[in-house]
Amino acid sequence: MKINRVFSDSELFLGCLQQNPAVQELVFEIYSTKMYTLCLRYVKETTAAEDILIEGFMKVFARIHQFGSKGSFGGWIRKIMINECLMYLEKKKHFLLEIGLESLLPPFSQIPPTDELDMEDLMKLINNLPLGYRTVFILFVIEGFSHLEIATKLRISENTSKSQLSHARSLLQKMIKSKGFSPLLNFSN
């Protein structure tokens, strides 16, 4: 779809509220790349991230009437995507616990040693954190949620969130050091 003008959040919202397919397609085009990247932060598998993205946009369009214009339209979409990722991870966690596959997951990937740690290498290391550590780390450090918000979203205690973050930071520092990088990165907000 070729668009010659910029649409405001309210125009996009109203078009989606009216179930206008052209506007829905435009919303998908505008937000899909950022939301896919967000999904990949939580879920390593590209096909799963794609599924979450599609499911998330289906919820966006089905629940458009719930957007209260209290924030940005993109922020509301982002919230839905994060919730979709967390629901996927919760289902996966229960599945892995039921069949005991957690121990069969491969160890973290080998990253060739270099002098500098770039964002891609850092994201690979983050993606190799255990599921609970990774989820809390991403929610706190990257998404900027508080421990109370994380505890609510993940249905854990605030102290568990803090503990998971502490363990994630410690493990990430060890992984960074083992790769020959300086372990002095600060992951706090």
PyMOL commands that set and color helices and strands:
alter all, ss='L'
color gray80, all
select helices_A, chain A and resi 9-17+21-42+46-62+64-66+73-99+102-104+119-127+131-142+147-154+158-178
alter helices_A, ss='H'
color red, helices_A
deselect
rebuild
show_as cartoon
